[in-house]
């Protein structure tokens, strides 16, 4: 399932992060081949930010506390680059893991993406990491995804009290040395940062959330994440009282980064999490 490792650890917790610079009539183009561009928009505001290595501090545990959590995993799959194998072999394993973490009634995985920091241009099966601070769903698109998936499975909205949309992110290299995922503490996002950005798919127009800069933001990452670990994080929570309804995140580069021998490659699985 996994690729070979790179070497040489990073010593800095300083990152180059692209925030959203608001401009009129902007939309993220997701092309027919699915690659998309690294920045969500050309109107970015690059900042140098400091991120706390979550391995080095005592943090509240579980996805509800911070909106993101790191868990061990030992998933087995015959061919990670075969969509059929991923759907038939990996999906069920990830579903059980998400159920255990969230205590959900039901979990459905509705798609997955392989991302590569270096190979996205040459490999049509891969997308580039998204290097703009964003969240995958807005209130509008989150509710649309909920309704769409329930209809697909012949279920009724009346049967569930709430739902989450949860992403599961797994490295496909032994150790992540470049372009890790950074997460903003949702409680550090201030009013006015959130902007809505349209996403143009081949067959529809969706909507994501992009974020402008604030020095108030507190960032976290997990150093040298391995392919025996997984990140789970909320990209939408229907509970409006939750303090971790969604987690702004970004693929970011260390400011002192050296070229890794094997660049970061990962798989991201997207799930609908239902609660009675």
Backbone as a ProteinNet text record, in pm:
[ID]
protein_1_A
[PRIMARY]
XXXXXXXXXXXXXXXXXXXXXXXXXXXXXXXXXXXXXXXXXXXXXXXXXXXXXXXXXXXXXXXXXXXXXXXXXXXXXXXXXXXXXXXXXXXXXXXXXXXXXXXXXXXXXXXXXXXXXXXXXXXXXXXXXXXXXXXXXXXXXXXXXXXXXXXXXXXXXXXXXXXXXXXXXXXXXXXXXXXXXXXXXXXXXXXXXXXXXXXXXXXXXXXXXXXXXXXXXXXXXXXXXXXXXXXXXXXXXXXXXXXXXXXXXXXXXXXXXXXXXXXXXXXXXXXXXXXX
[TERTIARY]
81.1	0	84.4	203	274.5	401.2	451.2	570.3	690.3	808.2	928.8	938.1	1025.2	1038.1	1140.3	1130.1	1235.8	1322.5	1426.5	1512.9	1520.6	1595.4	1621.7	1499	1498.8	1384.9	1390.1	1276.3	1269.5	1289.6	1362.5	1389.6	1301	1238.6	1162.2	1013.3	940.5	795.4	737.9	816.4	775.7	735.7	620.8	564.4	524.1	527.8	469.5	324.9	232.5	90.4	21.4	-55.9	-133.8	-274	-302	-438.1	-508.3	-637.4	-720.3	-721.4	-695.1	-709.5	-835.5	-934.2	-1066.5	-1058.7	-1127	-1138.6	-1273.3	-1324.7	-1456.1	-1451.8	-1562.8	-1585.9	-1478.2	-1430.8	-1331.1	-1397	-1342.1	-1390.1	-1271.7	-1273.3	-1171.1	-1211.8	-1123.4	-1154.6	-1104.1	-1195.6	-1157.9	-1179.8	-1071.8	-1078.2	-1133	-1162.2	-1218.2	-1128.5	-994.6	-904.4	-886.2	-950.3	-954.2	-835.3	-735.1	-614.9	-640.1	-696.3	-709.5	-573	-571.5	-446.4	-411.4	-282.2	-240.1	-307.5	-302.7	-380.4	-525.2	-617.9	-759.1	-787.4	-704.5	-720.3	-583.3	-568.1	-442.5	-430.7	-541.1	-541.3	-509.2	-380.5	-339.1	-256.4	-255.9	-183	-86.7	36.9	132.4	183.2	177.3	226.3	319.3	410.6	492	426.4	389.2	321.7	399.3	383.6	440.5	331.5	363.7	267.6	323.7	238.1	277.4	276.1	382.9	386.8	297.8	185.2	87.1	140.5	248.8	308.8	379.8	413.5	497.9	419.6	288.3	207.1	90.7	40.5	-76.3	-199.6	-278	-396.6	-517.6	-636.9	-758.7	-765.3	-807	-808	-944.4	-942.5	-1065.4	-1106.4	-1181.2	-1217.9	-1311.5	-1391.2	-1483.1	-1410.4	-1298.2	-1229.5	-1166.4	-1094.8	-1023.9	-1074.4	-1157	-1202.1	-1111.8	-995.3	-903.1	-835	-792	-725.9	-636.7	-529.9	-435.5	-458.6	-470.2	-495.9	-403.1	-368.5	-293.2	-383.9	-322.8	-400.7	-310.2	-372.1	-298.4	-383.6	-434.3	-521.1	-444.2	-517.3	-459.5	-532.9	-456.3	-516	-418	-471.5	-385.7	-320.1	-392.4	-337.4	-402	-328.1	-382.9	-418.9	-361.1	-387.8	-500.7	-564	-678.7	-804.9	-886.2	-1005.3	-1098.5	-1110.5	-1197.5	-1145.8	-1014.8	-956.2	-975.4	-957.3	-977.1	-1120.7	-1216.3	-1357.7	-1398.3	-1348.6	-1391.3	-1313.5	-1189.3	-1104.7	-1080.8	-1053.4	-1015.8	-1135.8	-1238.7	-1353	-1408.9	-1431.2	-1494.2	-1407.1	-1275.7	-1185.1	-1188	-1189.1	-1192.2	-1326.6	-1433.3	-1566.5	-1569.4	-1515.5	-1515.3	-1432.8	-1323.3	-1238.5	-1309.5	-1378.6	-1452	-1568.4	-1636.2	-1745.5	-1695.4	-1582.1	-1525.7	-1490.1	-1431.8	-1390.3	-1508.5	-1614.8	-1725.7	-1847.9	-1851.7	-1971.5	-2094.6	-2073.2	-2180.8	-2271.8	-2393.9	-2488.1	-2451.3	-2416.5	-2378.7	-2272.8	-2188.3	-2086.2	-2084.2	-2081.6	-2067	-1948.2	-1859.8	-1753.9	-1804.4	-1797.3	-1854.1	-1749.5	-1623.7	-1518.6	-1381.5	-1278.4	-1141.7	-1053.3	-941.2	-846.7	-705.4	-620.2	-477.1	-409.7	-329.2	-259.4	-108.3	-36.7	108.4	170.3	267.8	330.6	411.4	466.1	554.7	498.6	411.6	376	239.7	169.1	32.4	25.5	127.7	125	147.3	228.1	262.5	174.1	98.8	17.3	-128.5	-207.8	-346.4	-433.7	-388.4	-469.6	-451.7	-362.1	-331.5	-369.8	-401.9	-421.1	-307.4	-288.3	-190.7	-248.7	-164	-212.5	-266.3	-366.6	-427	-351.7	-286	-198.6	-262	-390.5	-460.9	-546	-549.2	-627.4	-774.8	-835	-972.4	-1040.8	-1168.8	-1248.1	-1335.1	-1357.6	-1415.5	-1561.9	-1635	-1779	-1822.5	-1918	-1989.9	-2120	-2198.1	-2329.1	-2414.2	-2409.2	-2490.4	-2444.6	-2316.1	-2268.3	-2266.4	-2249.5	-2254.9	-2392.4	-2495.5	-2632.8	-2669.4	-2615.3	-2640.7	-2578	-2457.3	-2391.7	-2470.1	-2516.9	-2597.5	-2721	-2794.6	-2917.1	-2886.2	-2779.6	-2742.8	-2707.5	-2629	-2586.7	-2701.6	-2789.2	-2904.6	-2995	-3015.9	-3098.3	-3035	-2904.5	-2833.1	-2853.8	-2861.4	-2874.6	-3018.2	-3112.4	-3253.9	-3291.2	-3226.8	-3251.5	-3321.9	-3380.9	-3455.6	-3382.4	-3387.9	-3326.4	-3392.3	-3517	-3590.8	-3537.8	-3458.6	-3408.2	-3283.7	-3228.3	-3101.1	-3109.3	-3051	-3055.3	-2947	-2836.1	-2726.7	-2635.2	-2543.4	-2445.9	-2315.3	-2208	-2077.4	-2030	-1943.3	-1862.2	-1717.8	-1658.2	-1526.1	-1432	-1314.8	-1210.3	-1110.3	-1059.7	-953.7	-834	-720.5	-599.6	-489.6	-434.5	-335.8	-213.7	-94	26.7	49.3	104.5	143.2	294.5	365.4	510.6	535.4	650.6	675.9	675.7	735.2	738.5	715.9	628.1	601.6	709.3	786.3	894.6	864.7	771.3	740.6	589.4	544	404	308.2	329	232.1	102.5	-0.3	-125.9	-115.8	-156.4	-168.8	-316.5	-351.3	-488.9	-495	-591.8	-616.3	-712.6	-683.7	-779.1	-905.7	-1019.7	-1141.8	-1179.9	-1141.3	-1175.5	-1088.9	-984.6	-898	-935.8	-1037.3	-1086.5	-1177	-1154.9	-1232.2	-1332.6	-1430	-1534.9	-1473.3	-1521.5	-1474	-1368.8	-1309.1	-1207.2	-1267	-1383.5	-1442.2	-1496.4	-1460.1	-1510.6	-1561.6	-1665.1	-1717	-1655.3	-1615	-1547.7	-1615.6	-1661.1	-1725.8	-1623.1	-1665.6	-1582.2	-1653.9	-1592	-1653.8	-1606.4	-1698	-1674.8	-1721.6	-1687.1	-1734.2	-1886.3	-1957.7	-2102.5	-2183.5	-2117.5	-2190.7	-2101.3	-2160.8	-2085.7	-2106.9	-1999.6	-2006.4	-1954.5	-1930.3	-1884.2	-1798.2	-1682.7	-1595.4	-1577.7	-1511.9	-1479.8	-1330.4	-1296.8	-1157.7	-1144.3	-1020.8	-1000.3	-892.8	-924.5	-826.7	-740.7	-634.3	-534.7	-582.3	-546.5	-557.3	-441.2	-377.9	-269.2	-321.5	-452.8	-513.8	-510.7	-493	-501	-390.3	-428.2	-334.3	-328.1	-208	-189.1	-122.3	-159.4	-103.2	-67	33.1	66.4	124.4	137.8	196.5	326	437.8	567.8	589.9	655.5	698.4	588.5	473.8	363	398.4	359.6	397.3	276.1	306	198.6	130.1	159.2	84.5	-5.6	-26.4	-111.4	-214.6	-317.2	-420.3	-468.9	-504.7	-567	-715.2	-798.9	-941.9	-974.6	-1051.5	-1087.8	-1223.2	-1294.6	-1427.7	-1418.1	-1494.1	-1507.4	-1649	-1738.4	-1871	-1936.8	-2007.8	-2085	-2217.5	-2326.4	-2458.3	-2501.8	-2433.4	-2465	-2410.1	-2496.8	-2453.8	-2395.9	-2414.6	-2359.5	-2217.7	-2172.7	-2038.6	-1932.6	-1827.3	-1715.1	-1615.4	-1636	-1545.7	-1628.2	-1710.4	-1799.4	-1722.5	-1612.5	-1525.7	-1384.7	-1286.2	-1146	-1075.1	-1042.1	-959.9	-826.4	-783.1	-659.2	-589.1	-463.9	-384	-263.1	-221.9	-93.1	11.8	110.9	206.6	349.7	438.4	578.9	658.4	752.6	844.6	922.2	950.3	1026.8	1170.7	1222.2	1360.2	1363.8	1262.1	1248.4	1361.1	1410	1499.1	1417.8	1465.2	1394.1	1398.7	1280.6	1274.1	1304.8	1369.3	1401.2	1273.9	1175.4	1043.6	942.3	875.1	784	655.4	583.2	461.6	355.9	307.4	193.3	94.5	-34.6	-134	-265.6	-349.6	-486.5	-580.6	-684.8	-785.2	-922.4	-990	-1121.7	-1224.7	-1338.7	-1440.5	-1562.9	-1611.2	-1719.6	-1835.2	-1953.8	-2073	-2097.3	-2105.9	-2117	-2253.4	-2335.9	-2476	-2500.6	-2585.1	-2618.9	-2770.5	-2820.5	-2964.7	-3012.9
-121.3	0	126.2	121.3	243.1	255.7	380.3	412.5	418.1	439.2	446.4	578.9	582.4	700.1	797.5	923.3	1020.7	1021.1	1101.8	1113.4	1258.4	1287.4	1421	1487.7	1506.8	1568.2	1719	1783.8	1928.2	1974.2	2084.6	2136.3	2254.7	2315.6	2437.5	2408.8	2492.9	2488.5	2612.1	2671.7	2790.7	2750	2800.8	2757.7	2876.7	2853.8	2948.7	2906.4	2995.4	2964.4	3066.7	3017.3	3103.7	3123.4	3244.6	3282.6	3336	3352.5	3401.7	3554	3611.2	3754.9	3777.7	3839.5	3850.1	3925.6	3871	3935.6	3898.1	3981.2	3955.4	3844.9	3769.3	3671.9	3564.7	3521.1	3415.3	3278.9	3179.9	3042.3	2948.4	2839.9	2736.4	2639.8	2620	2533.5	2392.6	2297.9	2157.1	2093.2	2066	2026	1884.8	1848.9	1717.9	1605.3	1624.1	1518.1	1518.1	1615.6	1609.8	1669.3	1722	1767.7	1892	1995	2121	2185.7	2310.7	2382.1	2382.6	2403.9	2404.4	2515.8	2642.3	2743.9	2740.3	2768.1	2773.3	2892.8	2993.6	3115.3	3177.9	3258.1	3330.3	3448.4	3483.8	3597.3	3547.3	3518	3465.1	3568.8	3554.5	3642.4	3555	3542.9	3452.8	3511.6	3429.5	3468.9	3361.2	3402.5	3308.5	3290.4	3166	3139.9	3036.1	3041.7	2941.6	2842.1	2713.9	2608.6	2523	2487.2	2401.9	2256.1	2185.7	2042.1	1976.2	1922.2	1866.9	1746.1	1688.4	1575.6	1623	1750.5	1800.4	1869.1	1882.1	1951.3	1862.7	1886.5	1814.8	1882.8	1808.2	1863.1	1778.7	1838.5	1759.1	1651.6	1532.6	1419.8	1403	1354.9	1323.2	1431	1391.2	1481.9	1593.1	1569.7	1673.1	1787.9	1758.9	1859.7	1969.3	1930.4	2027.1	2029.7	1931.5	1919	1831	1792.8	1702.9	1613.5	1496.7	1402.7	1308.6	1264.7	1168.8	1032.7	929.8	793.8	695.2	584.5	479.1	404.8	341.3	258.6	150.8	41.5	-68.4	-124.6	-35.7	-77	-162	-256	-345	-326.2	-313	-299	-353.2	-414.7	-478.8	-378.5	-270.5	-172.4	-37.2	53.1	182.8	267.5	238.4	316.9	258.3	153.9	92.3	136.9	218.9	272.6	163.1	56.7	-53.2	-117.9	-138.3	-196	-103.7	25.9	122.2	115	114.6	113.9	-17.4	-129.5	-258.9	-303.4	-260.1	-308.2	-203.8	-79.6	22.2	90.6	117.3	193.3	131.9	2.6	-61.2	-49.2	-56.2	-44	97.3	195.9	335.2	366.4	313.6	335.3	289	172.8	121.9	211.1	264.2	351.7	483.3	540.2	665.2	642.5	529.7	496.4	489.1	424.8	411.3	547	634	765.8	855.6	849.2	944.3	889.5	756.8	691.6	716.3	716	743.1	622.4	650.3	542.5	477	558.7	509.2	600.2	542.3	617.6	569.8	663.6	632.4	710.7	644	713.5	737	861.7	892.1	922.6	946.7	953.2	956.5	951.4	958.8	1024.6	1076.3	1145.5	1110.5	1083.1	1069.4	1200.4	1254.1	1379.4	1356.1	1425	1412.3	1550	1580.9	1711.9	1733	1624.2	1640.4	1583.7	1482.5	1406.5	1437	1535.6	1559.1	1599.6	1670	1713.8	1598.4	1499.3	1389.9	1267.2	1259.6	1141.6	1182.7	1135.6	1178.5	1128.7	1031	978.7	1058.3	1157.5	1231.3	1378.4	1438.9	1583.2	1643.8	1773.4	1845.6	1875.8	1885.6	1932.5	2074.3	2107.4	2240.6	2333.6	2434.8	2521.7	2658.1	2658	2777.7	2738.8	2824.3	2794.7	2784.5	2670	2646.1	2545.4	2531.4	2422.1	2370.6	2240.3	2178.7	2212	2252.1	2275.1	2403.1	2469.5	2580.4	2525.2	2610	2565.3	2513.9	2585	2546.3	2413.7	2401.1	2279	2159.4	2184.2	2074.1	2011.2	2095.6	2044.5	1977.9	2029.5	1967.3	1828.1	1814.5	1682.2	1584.7	1628.4	1546.5	1492.8	1581.4	1541.3	1447.4	1476.2	1394.5	1252.2	1237.9	1104.9	1026.3	1092.8	1021.3	971.2	1053.1	1009.9	890.3	892.5	782.2	650.6	659.6	538.6	510.4	588.4	564.6	593.8	693.9	729	864.1	889.3	1012.7	1102.3	1232	1327.4	1322.6	1280.6	1275	1167.8	1076.2	965.1	1001.9	1121.8	1156.7	1292.8	1301.1	1425.6	1523.4	1470.4	1556.1	1474.9	1545.6	1477	1555.6	1483.7	1543.6	1503.9	1583.1	1543.9	1538.7	1420.8	1396.5	1346.1	1407.6	1361.4	1275.1	1173.4	1088.3	1097.3	1136.8	1165.5	1070.1	996.4	891.8	911.1	921.6	928.6	797.3	808.8	690	676.9	763	747.5	707.7	649	600.1	712.4	827.3	943.6	1069.1	1155.1	1281.2	1381.9	1424.4	1519.5	1656.6	1664	1793.3	1808.5	1932	1968	1894	1903.2	1842.5	1922	1862.1	1933.7	2015.4	2142.3	2228.3	2249.8	2254.3	2276.6	2400.6	2486.9	2600.5	2558.8	2598.3	2579.2	2656.6	2588.2	2658.6	2773.4	2762.7	2867	2990.7	2982.6	3098.9	3174.9	3127.9	3198.1	3312.7	3430.8	3547.1	3586.2	3665.3	3710.7	3788.7	3761.2	3831	3755.9	3650.8	3575.2	3487.3	3430.8	3331.4	3397.8	3341.9	3386.8	3264.4	3282.2	3172	3175.4	3058.4	3047.2	2938.4	2971.3	2873.5	2776.1	2651.3	2547.6	2497.8	2513.3	2471.3	2330.1	2234.3	2097.5	2085.5	1975.1	1958	1960	1912.7	1897.4	1981.3	2061.9	2139.4	2246.9	2333.5	2436.4	2414.7	2395.4	2377.8	2500.6	2485	2598.9	2549.9	2614.5	2587	2715.9	2702.5	2819.4	2847.7	2972.4	3018.2	3120.7	3143.3	3225.7	3331.4	3455.2	3561.9	3556.7	3633.9	3626.2	3692.4	3630.4	3693.3	3644.1	3736.4	3696.9	3620	3616.2	3543.7	3392.4	3348.5	3205.5	3126.6	3012.7	2921.3	2793.6	2760	2649.3	2530.1	2409.6	2284.7	2193.5	2107.8	2001.8	1885.5	1772.3	1652.8	1621.3	1635.7	1617.7	1473.1	1457	1326.2	1220.6	1254	1159.4	1038.3	919.8	797	732.5	631.8	560.6	456.6	460.8	381.6	470.8	593.7	689.9	747	807.2	872.8	996.8	1096.6	1215.7	1213.1	1236.5	1255.6	1400	1468.1	1605.4	1640.9	1722.8	1765.1	1876.5	1861.7	1969.6	2026.8	1963.8	2021	1948.5	2025.8	1971.5	2045.3	1971.6	2034.4	2097.8	2064.6	2121.8	2263.9	2361.8	2501	2547.2	2470.5	2506.3	2453.6	2368.1	2311.7	2419.3	2415.1	2507.6	2459.8	2337.3	2281.5	2233.5	2321.2	2283.6	2248.9	2317.4	2286.9	2334.2	2274.4	2301.4	2356.8	2485.5	2537.8	2463.3	2427.4	2351.5	2388.3	2347.8	2385.7	2294	2263.8	2198	2308.4	2300.6	2410.3	2358.9	2447	2410.8	2474.7	2398.7	2455.6	2570.7	2674.4	2785.9	2746.4	2646.3	2602.3	2467.3	2439.2	2306.1	2276.2	2153.7	2099.3	2005.4	1981.8	1892.3	1749.7	1692.7	1556.6	1456.3	1346	1243	1178.3	1163.8	1117.5	1217.8	1288.7	1393.4	1333	1415.1	1370.2	1323.1	1201.4	1147.1	1096.5	1117.9	1083.3	1046.4	979.8	953	1017.7	1076.8	1145.3	1084.1	1038.1	977.8	1066.9	1087.6	1179.5	1100.6	1130.5	1049.1	1134.8	1077.6	1131.4	1051.9	1120.7	1057.1	1093	991.4	1013.4	972.7	1051.7	1027.2	1023.8	920.3	908.4	1012.3
0	0	0	60.7	87.3	3.4	-5.1	-80.7	12.9	-44.8	36.9	110.9	209.7	295.5	240.8	284.5	266.1	391.3	388.6	505.5	547.5	651	705.8	761.4	892.6	960.4	949.6	970.5	974.6	1118.1	1134.3	1267.8	1302.7	1202.9	1225.8	1233.5	1308.9	1311	1243.1	1156.1	1082.1	940.6	894.9	767.3	680.8	550.2	454.4	430	463.2	454.1	365.2	269.7	181.3	238	279.9	314.9	190	201.7	91.1	90.9	-26	-44.2	-127.2	-67.1	-130.2	-262.3	-361.5	-492.4	-551.3	-635.3	-691.7	-796.4	-802.1	-908.4	-914.8	-799.5	-797.3	-782.5	-851.7	-838.4	-857.2	-783.8	-793.8	-903	-999.9	-1113.3	-1086.3	-1075.5	-1062.6	-1198.9	-1267.9	-1407.6	-1423.7	-1547.6	-1577.3	-1526.4	-1537.2	-1491.4	-1339.7	-1272.2	-1127.1	-1055	-1127.1	-1058.8	-973.4	-1033.4	-962.7	-945.3	-899.4	-878.6	-731	-699	-559.6	-479.9	-527.6	-457	-502.7	-410.3	-448.7	-536.8	-527.8	-605.8	-624.5	-728	-748	-652.1	-587.5	-494.7	-354.3	-332.3	-202.3	-127.8	3	92.7	171.8	123.9	187.8	318.8	423	554.2	607.9	692.4	766.9	902.6	935.1	1061.9	1140.9	1270.6	1359.7	1396	1388.1	1422.1	1535.2	1626.4	1738.1	1695.5	1723.7	1700.8	1806	1762.6	1856.5	1932.3	1885.8	1958.6	2086.3	2092.3	2201.2	2312.1	2296.2	2396.8	2438.8	2558.3	2605.7	2550.9	2473.2	2408.8	2444	2440.4	2458.3	2350.2	2388.1	2296.9	2230.1	2106.6	2035.6	1938.3	1839.2	1731	1776.8	1879.7	1926.6	1996.1	2059.2	2139.8	2054.8	1949.3	1865.6	1721.6	1687.2	1549.4	1465.7	1519.8	1449.7	1552.3	1506.1	1596.8	1517.5	1579.9	1520.6	1583.2	1498.1	1545	1472.6	1540.7	1472.1	1374.5	1275.6	1182.9	1125.5	1085.3	1021.3	908	823.5	714.2	613.3	553.8	454.1	320.8	213.4	80.6	-22.9	-126.1	-226.6	-321.3	-357.7	-452.6	-426.8	-365.8	-327.9	-450	-566	-686.3	-772.1	-723.6	-791	-718.1	-783.2	-718.8	-668.3	-744.4	-702.7	-574.8	-566.7	-445.6	-326.1	-348	-239.3	-188.5	-280.3	-241.3	-175.2	-225.8	-174.3	-50.8	-37.8	71.4	180.6	139.9	238.3	302.9	224	275.2	404.1	405.1	520.7	645.2	628.6	742.8	801	711.5	756.7	822.2	767.3	825.8	970.4	998.2	1135.5	1227.9	1176	1255.7	1288	1189.3	1210.6	1307.3	1292.4	1385.5	1529	1548.3	1682.2	1740.9	1659.1	1707.4	1738.8	1659.4	1671.5	1744.3	1765.8	1821.7	1734.2	1605.6	1510.1	1493.7	1447.9	1415.7	1284.2	1185	1053.3	993.2	909.2	836.6	692.4	598.8	457.4	402.1	329.4	256.2	114.4	69.1	-62.4	-169	-132.2	-234.2	-168.4	-251	-202.3	-306.9	-262.3	-350.1	-308.2	-405	-378.8	-419.6	-327.8	-353.7	-348.7	-437.4	-441.9	-457.2	-372.1	-375.9	-503.4	-559.6	-674.9	-804.5	-798.2	-917.1	-976.5	-923.2	-969	-1115.8	-1164	-1303.1	-1399.6	-1359.1	-1449.4	-1432.1	-1323.5	-1295	-1289.7	-1384.2	-1395.4	-1280.8	-1202.9	-1093.6	-964.5	-965.6	-844.8	-857	-743.1	-734.9	-653.9	-672.5	-592.3	-454.5	-351.5	-220.8	-234.4	-153.6	-160.6	-65.8	-122.8	-45	-18.8	11.7	56.3	176.7	278.4	398	360.2	392	347.1	438.7	418.8	472.8	359.5	354.4	235.2	211	316.1	300.8	369.7	308.1	370.6	428.8	494.2	542.3	426.6	315.7	199.5	141.2	110.7	44.2	139.3	271.3	367	371.9	374.6	377	244.6	135.8	5	-1.9	50.1	50.5	137.6	253.2	343.5	270.8	206.3	136.1	20.5	-51.6	-167.7	-125.5	-19.1	23.7	84.4	158	212.7	100.8	0.1	-113.3	-182.9	-197.8	-263	-188.1	-54.6	26.6	67.8	15.1	44.6	187.8	247.5	386.5	396.8	513.6	535.6	634.4	610.8	703.1	840.4	844.9	971.3	1065.6	1013.1	1094.2	1175.6	1154.1	1217.3	1284.5	1403.2	1480.3	1438.3	1388.5	1343.5	1252	1185.4	1100.2	1099.3	1070.7	1048.2	908.1	852.4	738.3	788.4	778.8	836.9	728.6	720	629.7	705.5	638.4	693.8	600.2	655.9	577.2	619	522.1	550.5	460.4	517	433.4	358.5	240.1	163	152.6	223.8	240.4	385.6	412.5	547.2	650.3	612.6	701.8	618.3	662.9	592.2	629.2	528.7	550.7	491.4	399.5	337.8	324.3	319.3	297.4	390.5	521.6	613	615.2	673.3	694.5	822.2	812.8	928.9	958.4	1087	1130.1	1218.2	1191.1	1278.8	1388.6	1510.1	1618.2	1580.8	1564.7	1522.5	1615.2	1741.4	1838	1821.1	1737.3	1713	1585.9	1514.6	1395.5	1440.3	1386.2	1428.9	1321.1	1361.2	1269.9	1154.2	1034.4	915.8	837	894.7	821.3	711.9	740.5	650.4	523.7	409.3	280	203.7	124.2	43.9	-95.5	-141.5	-270.6	-352.4	-471.2	-557.9	-614.4	-631.8	-692.7	-816.7	-932.4	-1057.6	-1093.2	-1080	-1124.1	-1268.7	-1336.1	-1474.1	-1486.4	-1381	-1392.9	-1294.1	-1210.6	-1110.4	-1051.4	-970.3	-898.4	-749.1	-675	-531	-458.3	-329	-249	-133.9	-114.8	-1.4	77.6	191.7	272.7	262.7	234.3	236	347.8	393.1	511.3	486.1	521.5	518.2	644.4	645.6	753.2	881.9	994	1125.2	1210.6	1280.5	1369.8	1490.6	1507	1618.1	1597.6	1474.6	1444.2	1512.2	1569	1632.6	1549.4	1504.3	1411.8	1479.8	1432.9	1483.5	1366.8	1389.9	1294.4	1373	1305.2	1366.4	1291.9	1360.1	1296	1254.4	1140.1	1090.4	1102.7	1053.2	1054.2	968.6	1013.3	944.4	876.3	794.3	725.4	813.5	941.1	1039.1	1123.6	1075.1	1144.5	1047.3	1102.6	1022	1095.3	1019.4	1073.8	1040.8	1141.4	1119.6	1155.4	1070	1102.2	1043.5	1120.3	1079.4	975.5	868	770	770.3	847.3	870.3	986.5	1069.3	1181	1181.5	1172.3	1164.7	1296.6	1405.5	1536	1544.5	1537.4	1535.4	1668	1774.3	1905.1	1925	1835.9	1849.4	1828.4	1909.3	1893.6	1789	1740.1	1638.4	1518.8	1464.1	1354.1	1227.2	1205.8	1091.9	1125.3	1057.9	1089.8	965.8	964.4	855.3	850.5	731.7	718.8	589.3	577.4	461.5	452.2	330.3	307.1	301.1	388.3	401.4	397.2	353.7	342.5	455.8	512.7	609.8	545.6	621.9	566.4	536.6	608	584.6	515	434.9	374.7	276.9	286.5	185.8	97.5	-22.7	-112.8	-59.6	-34.5	18.8	-92	-54.7	-153.3	-206.7	-121.2	-164.3	-111.4	-202.1	-158.7	-103.6	-29.7	37	-62	-40.1	-112.1	-7.3	-31.9	70.3	4.1	80.7	36.7	138.1	86.7	168.2	137.2	239.7	224.2	292	227.4	277.1	319.4	439	493.8	546.3	538.9	602.5	729.5	842.2	973.6	1030.7	1058.6	1096.5	1240.6	1307.6	1446.7	1462.7	1527.3	1552.7	1651.5
[MASK]
++++++++++++++++++++++++++++++++++++++++++++++++++++++++++++++++++++++++++++++++++++++++++++++++++++++++++++++++++++++++++++++++++++++++++++++++++++++++++++++++++++++++++++++++++++++++++++++++++++++++++++++++++++++++++++++++++++++++++++++++++++++++++++++++++++++++++++++++++++

